[in-house]
Amino acid sequence: MSLSSRSPVLLAGLLAGSAVAHFTVPKVFDATIPRALPGAPRTWTYASGVVELALAAGVALPRTRRAAAKATTAFFVGVFPANVQMAVDWRHRPTPLKAAAMGRLPLQVPLVLWARSVARTTEGRS
């Protein structure tokens, strides 16, 4: 199995792992929810975890991979404001935490490109 053929499986694994984290350590994610969003942060944390689980399942299955990878691309773009919120909120934290929060910002670009690549290279219809 080549790296390119494993790429969708790895992306699905990343999404599933992140989804599980949303439920096992939700407080970390609650802190990244932009305050401009209505409702309780925990609701958004759990909702994004559910979305990530659905995306992981969709990307893992060849029949739904293309559509799910396109949706994952949009999801990665859509959660960028949470990363910005985290960087703003953590700007006065100790250097390692501040660096981690700032490091998330450029990390979003390769994630978007990865999901887009999976969508483009998937054969078949979805």
All heavy atoms as an XYZ file, in Angstrom:
937
protein
N       0.853     -1.178      0.000
C       0.000      0.000      0.000
C       0.896      1.236      0.000
O       1.727      1.415      0.870
C      -0.899     -0.016      1.242
C      -1.850      1.146      1.316
S      -2.867      1.132      2.802
C      -4.253      0.187      2.236
N       0.717      2.108     -0.983
C       1.535      3.310     -1.092
C       1.048      4.370     -0.112
O      -0.063      4.293      0.411
C       1.479      3.853     -2.516
O       0.196      4.384     -2.774
N       1.905      5.371      0.075
C       1.526      6.457      0.975
C       0.279      7.160      0.464
O      -0.614      7.503      1.243
C       2.672      7.461      1.129
C       2.414      8.626      2.075
C       2.077      8.111      3.472
C       3.598      9.549      2.130
N       0.184      7.355     -0.861
C      -0.992      8.049     -1.396
C      -2.269      7.237     -1.183
O      -3.335      7.802     -0.955
C      -0.802      8.377     -2.875
O      -0.671      7.195     -3.623
N      -2.186      5.930     -1.230
C      -3.387      5.124     -0.989
C      -3.706      5.031      0.498
O      -4.845      4.786      0.876
C      -3.233      3.732     -1.596
O      -2.190      3.025     -0.971
N      -2.697      5.221      1.342
C      -2.940      5.244      2.792
C      -3.421      6.607      3.261
O      -3.975      6.732      4.345
C      -1.664      4.887      3.550
C      -1.331      3.421      3.523
C      -0.169      3.155      4.416
N       0.968      3.922      3.925
C       2.217      3.526      3.925
N       2.527      2.372      4.442
N       3.181      4.275      3.466
N      -3.207      7.627      2.457
C      -3.532      8.990      2.847
C      -4.966      9.153      3.346
O      -5.175      9.769      4.388
C      -3.246      9.947      1.691
O      -3.530     11.267      2.054
N      -5.973      8.608      2.649
C      -7.341      8.744      3.179
C      -7.523      8.051      4.525
O      -8.225      8.568      5.397
C      -8.212      8.082      2.103
C      -7.391      8.103      0.864
C      -5.962      8.010      1.324
N      -6.880      6.918      4.694
C      -6.992      6.186      5.966
C      -6.325      6.985      7.084
O      -6.865      7.083      8.195
C      -6.376      4.776      5.832
C      -6.383      4.055      7.164
C      -7.118      3.975      4.778
N      -5.192      7.577      6.792
C      -4.509      8.407      7.794
C      -5.343      9.641      8.141
O      -5.448     10.011      9.308
C      -3.125      8.816      7.292
C      -2.123      7.685      7.109
C      -0.853      8.201      6.424
C      -1.778      7.041      8.444
N      -5.941     10.254      7.119
C      -6.800     11.416      7.366
C      -8.004     11.016      8.214
O      -8.359     11.718      9.170
C      -7.260     12.030      6.039
C      -8.180     13.249      6.142
C      -7.519     14.393      6.914
C      -8.583     13.716      4.738
N      -8.610      9.887      7.903
C      -9.737      9.400      8.702
C      -9.296      9.152     10.145
O     -10.029      9.483     11.091
C     -10.316      8.125      8.090
N      -8.115      8.597     10.321
C      -7.593      8.357     11.664
C      -7.363      9.645     12.435
O      -7.674      9.732     13.630
N      -6.827     10.646     11.762
C      -6.622     11.942     12.404
C      -7.955     12.530     12.849
O      -8.083     13.011     13.982
C      -5.920     12.902     11.444
C      -5.791     14.327     11.964
C      -4.570     14.451     12.854
C      -5.722     15.312     10.826
N      -8.941     12.488     11.968
C     -10.262     13.018     12.309
C     -10.888     12.246     13.472
O     -11.449     12.848     14.397
C     -11.183     12.951     11.086
C     -10.886     13.955      9.974
C     -11.549     13.518      8.674
C     -11.333     15.347     10.372
N     -10.793     10.930     13.428
C     -11.382     10.107     14.496
C     -10.680     10.374     15.829
O     -11.341     10.496     16.872
C     -11.300      8.628     14.131
N      -9.367     10.471     15.786
C      -8.618     10.753     17.018
C      -8.987     12.098     17.611
O      -9.175     12.228     18.830
N      -9.101     13.081     16.759
C      -9.502     14.403     17.231
C     -10.923     14.377     17.783
O     -11.216     15.001     18.805
C      -9.396     15.415     16.087
O      -9.769     16.687     16.526
N     -11.804     13.648     17.121
C     -13.185     13.537     17.597
C     -13.235     12.929     18.994
O     -13.940     13.430     19.877
C     -14.008     12.699     16.626
N     -12.498     11.859     19.191
C     -12.465     11.210     20.508
C     -11.965     12.193     21.566
O     -12.512     12.276     22.672
C     -11.602      9.929     20.464
C     -11.321      9.401     21.862
C     -12.282      8.860     19.611
N     -10.958     12.979     21.215
C     -10.430     13.963     22.169
C     -11.494     14.994     22.551
O     -11.516     15.466     23.693
C      -9.202     14.656     21.582
N     -12.372     15.341     21.617
C     -13.437     16.301     21.922
C     -14.344     15.786     23.044
O     -14.920     16.584     23.785
C     -14.287     16.590     20.683
C     -13.686     17.598     19.772
N     -12.602     17.326     18.984
C     -14.023     18.884     19.520
C     -12.300     18.398     18.276
N     -13.142     19.364     18.592
N     -14.471     14.476     23.147
C     -15.333     13.889     24.186
C     -14.576     13.505     25.451
O     -15.153     13.487     26.531
C     -16.074     12.673     23.618
C     -17.008     13.043     22.506
C     -16.668     12.808     21.193
C     -18.219     13.661     22.775
C     -17.516     13.177     20.157
C     -19.072     14.036     21.750
C     -18.715     13.788     20.437
N     -13.297     13.202     25.321
C     -12.532     12.774     26.502
C     -11.891     13.937     27.248
O     -11.708     13.846     28.467
C     -11.454     11.747     26.112
O     -10.588     12.315     25.136
C     -12.085     10.468     25.573
N     -11.540     14.995     26.551
C     -10.979     16.191     27.194
C     -11.654     17.449     26.636
O     -11.008     18.318     26.062
C      -9.435     16.269     27.042
C      -8.732     15.261     27.916
C      -9.008     16.134     25.590
N     -12.966     17.551     26.813
C     -13.701     18.652     26.188
C     -13.302     20.044     26.671
O     -13.425     21.018     25.926
C     -15.160     18.350     26.523
C     -15.095     17.524     27.765
C     -13.839     16.707     27.618
N     -12.822     20.138     27.893
C     -12.480     21.452     28.451
C     -11.429     22.163     27.597
O     -11.497     23.375     27.401
C     -11.987     21.290     29.891
C     -11.829     22.576     30.630
C     -11.504     22.341     32.087
C     -11.368     23.660     32.808
N     -11.068     23.472     34.216
N     -10.482     21.402     27.059
C      -9.437     21.978     26.202
C     -10.077     22.617     24.974
O      -9.705     23.711     24.553
C      -8.423     20.889     25.781
C      -7.449     21.406     24.749
C      -7.691     20.354     26.989
N     -11.058     21.949     24.399
C     -11.714     22.447     23.194
C     -12.694     23.569     23.512
O     -12.855     24.491     22.709
C     -12.408     21.302     22.452
C     -11.434     20.295     21.925
C     -11.114     19.168     22.669
C     -10.812     20.479     20.710
C     -10.204     18.241     22.199
C      -9.891     19.557     20.228
C      -9.585     18.438     20.972
N     -13.342     23.490     24.659
C     -14.265     24.556     25.059
C     -13.570     25.915     25.027
O     -14.160     26.918     24.621
C     -14.796     24.326     26.488
C     -15.706     23.128     26.624
O     -16.152     22.573     25.595
O     -15.968     22.736     27.778
N     -12.323     25.930     25.433
C     -11.575     27.183     25.510
C     -11.282     27.777     24.138
O     -10.945     28.958     24.036
C     -10.271     26.956     26.269
N     -11.411     26.991     23.089
C     -11.111     27.502     21.749
C     -12.351     28.000     21.012
O     -12.243     28.550     19.923
C     -10.439     26.415     20.873
O     -11.382     25.394     20.574
C      -9.215     25.837     21.551
N     -13.518     27.820     21.590
C     -14.751     28.220     20.922
C     -14.846     29.748     20.930
O     -14.818     30.359     21.997
C     -15.990     27.601     21.617
C     -15.884     26.068     21.684
C     -17.277     28.051     20.928
C     -15.773     25.371     20.356
N     -14.945     30.351     19.751
C     -15.061     31.822     19.717
C     -16.273     32.301     20.513
O     -17.363     31.731     20.417
C     -15.224     32.126     18.220
C     -14.553     30.975     17.534
C     -14.868     29.779     18.417
N     -16.058     33.312     21.292
C     -17.119     33.842     22.148
C     -18.294     34.414     21.351
O     -19.394     34.562     21.886
C     -16.550     34.901     23.097
C     -15.664     34.273     24.174
C     -15.058     35.306     25.104
N     -13.994     36.100     24.511
C     -12.741     35.681     24.351
N     -12.392     34.473     24.731
N     -11.836     36.465     23.811
N     -18.079     34.719     20.097
C     -19.150     35.283     19.263
C     -20.214     34.243     18.924
O     -21.327     34.602     18.524
C     -18.569     35.859     17.979
N     -19.895     32.962     19.084
C     -20.872     31.922     18.777
C     -21.910     31.825     19.902
O     -21.558     31.898     21.076
C     -20.186     30.566     18.596
C     -19.305     30.425     17.361
C     -18.576     29.083     17.371
C     -20.130     30.572     16.097
N     -23.168     31.639     19.535
C     -24.205     31.554     20.565
C     -24.166     30.210     21.294
O     -23.666     29.220     20.771
C     -25.500     31.688     19.756
C     -25.149     31.149     18.402
C     -23.705     31.530     18.179
N     -24.701     30.202     22.489
C     -24.817     28.958     23.242
C     -23.572     28.629     24.034
O     -22.589     29.367     24.042
N     -23.641     27.499     24.702
C     -22.551     27.051     25.563
C     -21.403     26.481     24.729
O     -21.638     25.742     23.770
C     -23.059     25.993     26.533
N     -20.171     26.791     25.088
C     -19.020     26.243     24.361
C     -19.021     24.718     24.300
O     -18.662     24.137     23.274
C     -17.816     26.762     25.146
C     -18.301     28.025     25.776
C     -19.746     27.747     26.117
N     -19.465     24.054     25.366
C     -19.460     22.588     25.390
C     -20.336     22.017     24.272
O     -20.008     20.992     23.674
C     -19.921     22.084     26.763
C     -19.889     20.575     26.964
C     -18.489     19.948     26.897
N     -17.494     20.586     27.720
C     -17.164     20.262     28.965
N     -17.763     19.256     29.564
N     -16.218     20.914     29.603
N     -21.437     22.692     23.980
C     -22.303     22.246     22.887
C     -21.534     22.251     21.573
O     -21.606     21.300     20.790
C     -23.553     23.154     22.782
O     -24.240     23.121     24.029
C     -24.469     22.708     21.660
N     -20.785     23.306     21.322
C     -19.980     23.411     20.095
C     -18.863     22.368     20.092
O     -18.543     21.800     19.045
C     -19.411     24.814     19.943
C     -20.474     25.824     19.623
C     -21.079     26.679     20.502
C     -21.077     26.059     18.353
N     -22.022     27.433     19.839
C     -22.041     27.078     18.521
C     -20.904     25.509     17.087
C     -22.811     27.551     17.475
C     -21.668     25.993     16.034
C     -22.610     27.001     16.240
N     -18.283     22.125     21.249
C     -17.224     21.120     21.352
C     -17.761     19.744     20.964
O     -17.163     19.043     20.142
C     -16.655     21.081     22.784
O     -16.014     22.336     23.056
C     -15.651     19.955     22.969
N     -18.876     19.366     21.558
C     -19.454     18.060     21.248
C     -19.932     17.993     19.795
O     -19.756     16.974     19.118
C     -20.602     17.730     22.198
C     -20.162     17.372     23.606
C     -21.029     17.519     24.674
C     -18.889     16.869     23.870
C     -20.645     17.187     25.973
C     -18.501     16.542     25.158
C     -19.379     16.697     26.204
O     -18.999     16.364     27.479
N     -20.543     19.071     19.313
C     -21.029     19.082     17.927
C     -19.865     18.916     16.948
O     -19.972     18.145     15.980
C     -21.782     20.371     17.644
N     -18.761     19.593     17.201
C     -17.625     19.452     16.289
C     -17.021     18.054     16.393
O     -16.542     17.500     15.391
C     -16.575     20.538     16.529
O     -16.043     20.468     17.828
N     -17.079     17.447     17.572
C     -16.620     16.059     17.710
C     -17.478     15.097     16.906
O     -16.964     14.194     16.241
N     -18.793     15.310     16.938
C     -19.708     14.470     16.152
C     -19.429     14.651     14.661
O     -19.377     13.678     13.899
C     -21.183     14.801     16.492
C     -22.131     14.164     15.497
C     -21.503     14.353     17.909
N     -19.227     15.891     14.248
C     -18.933     16.162     12.834
C     -17.637     15.461     12.436
O     -17.563     14.830     11.369
C     -18.861     17.678     12.564
C     -18.284     17.971     11.186
C     -20.240     18.309     12.704
N     -16.625     15.538     13.278
C     -15.357     14.876     12.956
C     -15.509     13.360     12.866
O     -14.902     12.726     11.996
C     -14.277     15.248     13.972
C     -13.750     16.640     13.740
C     -12.664     17.040     14.708
O     -12.771     16.689     15.907
O     -11.714     17.694     14.268
N     -16.323     12.781     13.724
C     -16.580     11.336     13.624
C     -17.260     10.988     12.302
O     -16.896     10.009     11.641
C     -17.451     10.860     14.788
C     -16.754     10.620     16.112
C     -17.775     10.267     17.193
C     -15.710      9.519     15.988
N     -18.236     11.779     11.922
C     -18.939     11.539     10.654
C     -17.987     11.709      9.471
O     -18.004     10.904      8.526
C     -20.127     12.481     10.528
N     -17.155     12.736      9.517
C     -16.188     12.949      8.441
C     -15.189     11.793      8.376
O     -14.845     11.324      7.284
C     -15.461     14.277      8.630
C     -16.309     15.537      8.441
C     -15.523     16.768      8.873
C     -16.801     15.661      7.017
N     -14.734     11.331      9.532
C     -13.789     10.204      9.572
C     -14.392      8.973      8.920
O     -13.746      8.309      8.102
C     -13.382      9.899     11.020
N     -15.639      8.681      9.267
C     -16.307      7.521      8.679
C     -16.457      7.700      7.173
O     -16.219      6.769      6.395
C     -17.675      7.319      9.333
N     -16.844      8.891      6.753
C     -17.014      9.156      5.335
C     -15.727      9.047      4.547
O     -15.703      8.484      3.447
N     -14.645      9.570      5.099
C     -13.347      9.502      4.420
C     -12.833      8.060      4.397
O     -12.186      7.639      3.435
C     -12.324     10.454      5.087
C     -10.912     10.210      4.575
C     -12.722     11.911      4.844
N     -13.122      7.291      5.416
C     -12.641      5.904      5.495
C     -13.304      4.999      4.468
O     -12.698      4.029      4.016
C     -12.866      5.348      6.900
N     -14.532      5.318      4.103
C     -15.281      4.465      3.172
C     -15.095      4.949      1.733
O     -15.422      6.097      1.420
C     -16.768      4.480      3.526
C     -17.108      3.943      4.915
C     -18.558      4.225      5.252
C     -16.794      2.461      4.984
N     -14.586      4.093      0.855
C     -14.345      4.516     -0.529
C     -15.570      5.118     -1.220
O     -15.439      6.071     -1.992
C     -13.891      3.228     -1.224
C     -13.290      2.413     -0.120
C     -14.131      2.725      1.095
N     -16.739      4.580     -0.926
C     -17.955      5.040     -1.602
C     -18.293      6.498     -1.279
O     -18.852      7.219     -2.116
C     -19.104      4.127     -1.217
C     -20.359      4.402     -1.963
C     -21.372      3.336     -1.686
N     -22.680      3.960     -1.713
C     -23.767      3.417     -1.291
N     -23.744      2.224     -0.770
N     -24.900      4.050     -1.354
N     -17.976      6.942     -0.074
C     -18.305      8.312      0.347
C     -17.081      9.207      0.490
O     -17.208     10.360      0.886
C     -19.053      8.278      1.693
O     -18.232      7.593      2.658
C     -20.396      7.577      1.564
N     -15.935      8.666      0.148
C     -14.664      9.370      0.404
C     -14.594     10.747     -0.247
O     -14.187     11.714      0.388
C     -13.499      8.502     -0.052
C     -12.151      9.128      0.234
C     -11.051      8.134      0.023
N     -11.190      7.092      1.037
C     -10.844      5.823      0.835
N     -10.329      5.434     -0.308
N     -11.006      4.940      1.808
N     -14.935     10.840     -1.519
C     -14.779     12.126     -2.224
C     -15.613     13.223     -1.566
O     -15.113     14.304     -1.264
C     -15.147     11.992     -3.691
C     -14.931     13.283     -4.481
C     -15.325     13.117     -5.924
N     -14.538     12.077     -6.543
C     -13.676     12.256     -7.519
N     -13.505     13.450     -8.019
N     -13.011     11.251     -8.022
N     -16.891     12.949     -1.333
C     -17.768     13.949     -0.714
C     -17.301     14.275      0.707
O     -17.299     15.443      1.112
C     -19.207     13.467     -0.700
N     -16.910     13.259      1.454
C     -16.461     13.484      2.828
C     -15.159     14.277      2.863
O     -14.965     15.123      3.740
C     -16.292     12.153      3.553
N     -14.273     14.020      1.913
C     -13.014     14.773      1.868
C     -13.279     16.237      1.511
O     -12.632     17.137      2.058
C     -12.052     14.132      0.878
N     -14.227     16.477      0.629
C     -14.604     17.862      0.323
C     -15.196     18.537      1.562
O     -14.881     19.687      1.861
C     -15.615     17.900     -0.825
C     -15.004     17.595     -2.170
C     -16.068     17.628     -3.255
C     -15.480     17.298     -4.610
N     -16.508     17.349     -5.669
N     -16.040     17.821      2.271
C     -16.631     18.361      3.503
C     -15.556     18.584      4.562
O     -15.611     19.564      5.315
C     -17.722     17.424      4.024
N     -14.562     17.695      4.609
C     -13.458     17.848      5.558
C     -12.655     19.098      5.233
O     -12.246     19.834      6.145
C     -12.556     16.597      5.534
O     -13.340     15.464      5.927
C     -11.374     16.743      6.472
N     -12.437     19.354      3.951
C     -11.749     20.577      3.545
C     -12.483     21.795      4.089
O     -11.868     22.680      4.697
C     -11.654     20.651      1.999
O     -10.965     19.502      1.513
C     -10.938     21.908      1.547
N     -13.789     21.833      3.888
C     -14.597     22.952      4.384
C     -14.565     23.025      5.913
O     -14.482     24.114      6.487
C     -16.034     22.823      3.887
N     -14.601     21.871      6.562
C     -14.564     21.826      8.025
C     -13.253     22.426      8.543
O     -13.260     23.232      9.478
C     -14.724     20.385      8.508
C     -14.657     20.234     10.003
C     -15.744     20.543     10.792
C     -13.496     19.778     10.608
C     -15.685     20.409     12.174
C     -13.427     19.637     11.979
C     -14.523     19.960     12.769
N     -12.130     22.039      7.931
C     -10.837     22.562      8.371
C     -10.768     24.081      8.202
O     -10.180     24.775      9.034
C      -9.686     21.890      7.624
C      -9.383     20.479      8.072
C      -8.831     19.565      7.183
C      -9.611     20.052      9.374
C      -8.520     18.274      7.586
C      -9.318     18.765      9.784
C      -8.762     17.874      8.890
N     -11.352     24.591      7.146
C     -11.410     26.044      6.963
C     -12.324     26.653      8.032
O     -11.997     27.677      8.635
C     -11.900     26.409      5.544
C     -12.187     27.901      5.428
C     -10.870     25.969      4.496
N     -13.446     25.999      8.278
C     -14.430     26.515      9.222
C     -13.975     26.567     10.668
O     -14.450     27.414     11.431
N     -13.083     25.667     11.066
C     -12.633     25.674     12.460
C     -11.425     26.587     12.679
O     -10.977     26.750     13.812
C     -12.323     24.252     12.996
C     -13.574     23.388     12.974
C     -11.181     23.596     12.264
N     -10.937     27.201     11.618
C      -9.792     28.103     11.771
C     -10.053     29.206     12.798
O      -9.148     29.528     13.582
C      -9.382     28.690     10.419
C      -8.139     29.522     10.494
C      -6.902     28.918     10.670
C      -8.199     30.899     10.402
C      -5.754     29.681     10.749
C      -7.055     31.668     10.489
C      -5.829     31.058     10.658
N     -11.251     29.804     12.847
C     -11.485     30.826     13.885
C     -11.247     30.312     15.315
O     -10.819     31.080     16.189
C     -12.947     31.223     13.679
C     -13.174     30.968     12.225
C     -12.383     29.711     11.930
N     -11.493     29.039     15.566
C     -11.207     28.493     16.904
C      -9.713     28.511     17.179
O      -9.281     28.792     18.306
C     -11.751     27.071     17.018
N      -8.914     28.235     16.160
C      -7.466     28.284     16.340
C      -7.000     29.717     16.587
O      -6.098     29.951     17.393
C      -6.759     27.695     15.114
C      -7.003     26.221     14.967
O      -7.428     25.553     15.897
N      -6.751     25.708     13.783
N      -7.614     30.659     15.893
C      -7.281     32.073     16.117
C      -7.668     32.472     17.541
O      -6.893     33.126     18.241
C      -7.984     32.977     15.078
C      -7.815     34.452     15.432
C      -7.450     32.686     13.681
N      -8.860     32.046     17.976
C      -9.302     32.357     19.336
C      -8.318     31.815     20.361
O      -7.965     32.490     21.330
C     -10.695     31.781     19.597
C     -11.262     32.145     20.951
C     -11.601     33.618     21.033
O     -12.353     34.119     20.203
N     -11.064     34.303     22.020
N      -7.862     30.583     20.144
C      -6.902     29.979     21.067
C      -5.602     30.784     21.089
O      -5.047     31.045     22.166
C      -6.626     28.537     20.656
C      -5.700     27.802     21.576
S      -5.483     26.115     20.960
C      -4.925     25.322     22.436
N      -5.101     31.189     19.928
C      -3.859     31.960     19.868
C      -4.008     33.294     20.606
O      -3.102     33.709     21.336
C      -3.450     32.188     18.416
N      -5.148     33.944     20.447
C      -5.396     35.208     21.138
C      -5.474     34.983     22.643
O      -4.838     35.695     23.435
C      -6.693     35.870     20.612
C      -7.133     37.027     21.505
C      -6.507     36.332     19.173
N      -6.233     33.990     23.056
C      -6.422     33.728     24.480
C      -5.147     33.266     25.171
O      -4.961     33.503     26.368
C      -7.513     32.686     24.693
C      -8.900     33.208     24.347
O      -9.069     34.445     24.199
O      -9.815     32.383     24.211
N      -4.280     32.572     24.453
C      -3.084     32.001     25.068
C      -1.845     32.883     24.885
O      -0.742     32.476     25.214
C      -2.821     30.612     24.494
C      -3.809     29.578     24.956
C      -5.072     29.762     25.406
C      -3.585     28.175     25.001
N      -5.664     28.566     25.726
C      -4.771     27.571     25.487
C      -2.505     27.359     24.669
C      -4.901     26.203     25.658
C      -2.632     26.000     24.833
C      -3.820     25.426     25.325
N      -1.992     34.086     24.401
C      -0.824     34.933     24.128
C      -0.029     35.294     25.382
O       1.137     35.638     25.284
C      -1.237     36.169     23.340
C      -2.092     37.151     24.096
C      -2.607     38.273     23.181
N      -3.422     39.221     23.896
C      -4.703     39.047     24.212
N      -5.321     37.939     23.863
N      -5.365     39.971     24.869
N      -0.641     35.194     26.548
C       0.058     35.515     27.790
C       0.405     34.265     28.612
O       0.848     34.378     29.750
C      -0.782     36.471     28.639
C      -1.076     37.761     27.943
N      -0.098     38.636     27.544
C      -2.247     38.314     27.541
C      -0.647     39.673     26.942
N      -1.959     39.489     26.920
N       0.207     33.112     28.059
C       0.538     31.857     28.754
C       2.030     31.588     28.640
O       2.736     32.244     27.873
C      -0.258     30.704     28.146
C      -1.755     30.876     28.356
C      -2.373     29.627     28.811
N      -3.794     29.806     29.066
C      -4.654     28.834     29.017
N      -4.263     27.619     28.702
N      -5.918     29.051     29.290
N       2.513     30.588     29.360
C       3.937     30.240     29.241
C       4.312     29.939     27.785
O       3.480     29.480     26.984
C       4.071     28.989     30.115
C       2.941     29.104     31.104
C       1.820     29.782     30.349
N       5.565     30.194     27.465
C       6.053     30.090     26.087
C       5.685     28.785     25.387
O       5.230     28.819     24.239
C       7.566     30.338     26.035
O       7.812     31.651     26.565
C       8.100     30.256     24.621
N       5.824     27.602     26.008
C       5.471     26.373     25.282
C       3.992     26.323     24.877
O       3.669     25.903     23.771
C       5.799     25.248     26.268
C       6.793     25.837     27.210
C       6.439     27.290     27.309
N       3.103     26.781     25.756
C       1.673     26.792     25.434
C       1.362     27.824     24.363
O       0.580     27.570     23.439
C       0.846     27.066     26.691
C       0.902     25.985     27.774
C       0.126     26.418     29.002
C       0.374     24.674     27.235
N       1.984     28.988     24.494
C       1.790     30.028     23.490
C       2.289     29.550     22.122
O       1.635     29.751     21.099
C       2.554     31.291     23.916
C       2.324     32.466     23.035
C       2.960     33.777     23.512
C       4.005     33.650     24.562
N       4.611     34.920     24.939
N       3.427     28.866     22.102
C       3.981     28.341     20.849
C       3.057     27.293     20.237
O       2.858     27.262     19.016
C       5.368     27.762     21.089
N       2.474     26.447     21.081
C       1.549     25.426     20.576
C       0.321     26.083     19.952
O      -0.129     25.674     18.873
C       1.132     24.490     21.709
N      -0.207     27.093     20.609
C      -1.390     27.779     20.081
C      -1.064     28.491     18.770
O      -1.841     28.432     17.810
C      -1.920     28.773     21.107
N       0.079     29.125     18.704
C       0.480     29.815     17.471
C       0.790     28.812     16.365
O       0.506     29.065     15.192
C       1.694     30.713     17.737
C       1.411     31.878     18.674
S       0.115     32.975     18.085
C       0.932     33.742     16.718
N       1.340     27.668     16.734
C       1.685     26.645     15.754
C       0.477     26.032     15.071
O       0.580     25.529     13.951
N      -0.652     26.088     15.735
C      -1.881     25.543     15.137
C      -2.331     26.351     13.925
O      -2.978     25.822     13.024
C      -3.010     25.528     16.170
C      -2.829     24.495     17.242
C      -3.944     24.597     18.251
N      -5.219     24.332     17.615
C      -6.130     23.515     18.077
N      -5.919     22.882     19.207
N      -7.265     23.328     17.440
N      -2.010     27.630     13.911
C      -2.490     28.490     12.829
C      -1.960     28.051     11.461
O      -2.750     27.769     10.567
C      -2.160     29.956     13.123
C      -2.813     30.517     14.390
C      -2.336     31.935     14.655
C      -4.325     30.473     14.283
N      -0.639     27.963     11.280
C      -0.158     27.524      9.964
C      -0.416     26.037      9.699
O      -0.443     25.613      8.541
C       1.337     27.840      9.992
C       1.698     27.912     11.428
C       0.455     28.393     12.143
N      -0.625     25.242     10.735
C      -0.903     23.814     10.550
C      -2.213     23.591      9.799
O      -2.375     22.587      9.114
C      -0.946     23.108     11.914
C      -1.247     21.620     11.896
C      -0.163     20.864     11.130
C      -1.348     21.084     13.308
N      -3.110     24.542      9.882
C      -4.398     24.385      9.211
C      -4.236     24.317      7.691
O      -4.994     23.628      7.019
C      -5.316     25.548      9.598
C      -6.761     25.197      9.617
C      -7.113     24.233     10.744
O      -6.449     24.145     11.760
N      -8.174     23.500     10.563
N      -3.230     25.002      7.157
C      -3.028     25.014      5.702
C      -2.740     23.616      5.161
O      -3.426     23.157      4.236
C      -1.934     26.027      5.296
C      -1.603     25.909      3.813
C      -2.372     27.443      5.648
N      -1.766     22.872      5.692
C      -1.552     21.525      5.156
C      -2.739     20.586      5.386
O      -2.976     19.689      4.575
C      -0.292     21.016      5.858
C      -0.011     21.959      6.956
C      -0.730     23.234      6.657
N      -3.498     20.791      6.442
C      -4.685     19.958      6.658
C      -5.719     20.207      5.569
O      -6.306     19.267      5.022
C      -5.288     20.221      8.042
C      -4.486     19.732      9.233
C      -5.133     20.186     10.538
C      -4.313     18.234      9.208
N      -5.941     21.468      5.239
C      -6.882     21.812      4.162
C      -6.402     21.214      2.839
O      -7.178     20.596      2.100
C      -7.042     23.349      4.046
C      -7.763     23.739      2.765
C      -7.768     23.903      5.270
N      -5.113     21.366      2.559
C      -4.564     20.847      1.297
C      -4.623     19.321      1.255
O      -4.873     18.738      0.188
C      -3.132     21.348      1.107
C      -2.995     22.857      0.921
C      -1.522     23.254      0.853
C      -3.759     23.344     -0.296
N      -4.402     18.680      2.383
C      -4.458     17.212      2.461
C      -5.874     16.715      2.151
O      -6.071     15.829      1.319
C      -4.009     16.762      3.835
C      -3.918     15.289      4.068
C      -3.955     14.286      3.143
C      -3.754     14.654      5.329
N      -3.824     13.060      3.767
C      -3.694     13.262      5.103
C      -3.647     15.121      6.633
C      -3.538     12.343      6.135
C      -3.483     14.202      7.652
C      -3.429     12.821      7.404
N      -6.862     17.305      2.806
C      -8.247     16.892      2.569
C      -8.640     17.155      1.112
O      -9.290     16.324      0.477
C      -9.186     17.624      3.532
N      -8.220     18.293      0.589
C      -8.525     18.612     -0.811
C      -7.869     17.610     -1.750
O      -8.472     17.173     -2.732
C      -8.067     20.029     -1.123
C      -8.556     20.539     -2.464
C      -8.145     21.943     -2.691
N      -6.740     21.934     -3.102
C      -6.093     22.984     -3.540
N      -6.680     24.154     -3.578
N      -4.843     22.898     -3.914
N      -6.655     17.202     -1.429
C      -5.945     16.219     -2.247
C      -6.668     14.869     -2.227
O      -6.802     14.216     -3.257
C      -4.518     16.062     -1.737
O      -3.875     14.989     -2.377
N      -7.138     14.456     -1.066
C      -7.880     13.197     -0.970
C      -9.146     13.293     -1.822
O      -9.482     12.347     -2.548
C      -8.213     12.856      0.502
C      -9.216     11.724      0.598
C      -6.935     12.515      1.264
N      -9.814     14.417     -1.788
C     -11.040     14.587     -2.593
C     -10.713     14.508     -4.083
O     -11.449     13.878     -4.851
C     -11.709     15.915     -2.270
N      -9.620     15.103     -4.486
C      -9.265     15.163     -5.901
C      -8.751     13.836     -6.434
O      -8.910     13.545     -7.609
C      -8.205     16.225     -6.134
C      -8.754     17.616     -6.039
C      -7.696     18.624     -6.362
N      -8.274     19.955     -6.453
C      -7.585     21.039     -6.624
N      -6.268     20.980     -6.748
N      -8.191     22.209     -6.703
N      -8.105     13.045     -5.581
C      -7.489     11.809     -6.068
C      -8.361     10.587     -5.860
O      -7.956      9.490     -6.230
C      -6.120     11.581     -5.387
O      -6.300     11.514     -3.971
C      -5.149     12.702     -5.736
N      -9.522     10.777     -5.292
C     -10.423      9.641     -5.059
C     -11.172      9.314     -6.345
O     -11.781     10.185     -6.958
C     -11.414      9.968     -3.928
O     -10.664     10.184     -2.742
C     -12.386      8.823     -3.714
N     -11.100      8.060     -6.705
C     -11.810      7.604     -7.894
C     -13.273      7.333     -7.554
O     -13.616      7.061     -6.412
C     -11.173      6.343     -8.447
C      -9.775      6.557     -8.949
C      -9.158      5.285     -9.505
O      -9.897      4.358     -9.838
O      -7.937      5.251     -9.575
N     -14.088      7.374     -8.551
C     -15.492      7.032     -8.350
C     -16.329      8.231     -7.999
O     -15.852      9.351     -7.959
N     -17.572      7.957     -7.734
C     -18.524      9.015     -7.405
C     -18.963      8.915     -5.955
O     -18.912      7.869     -5.355
C     -19.758      8.901     -8.285
C     -19.473      9.278     -9.715
C     -20.695      9.057    -10.519
N     -20.441      7.791    -11.229
C     -21.353      7.110    -11.847
N     -22.577      7.496    -11.854
N     -21.056      6.002    -12.481
N     -19.378     10.051     -5.468
C     -19.967     10.078     -4.130
C     -21.022     11.129     -4.072
O     -21.154     11.949     -4.917
C     -18.923     10.306     -3.068
O     -18.200     11.484     -3.300
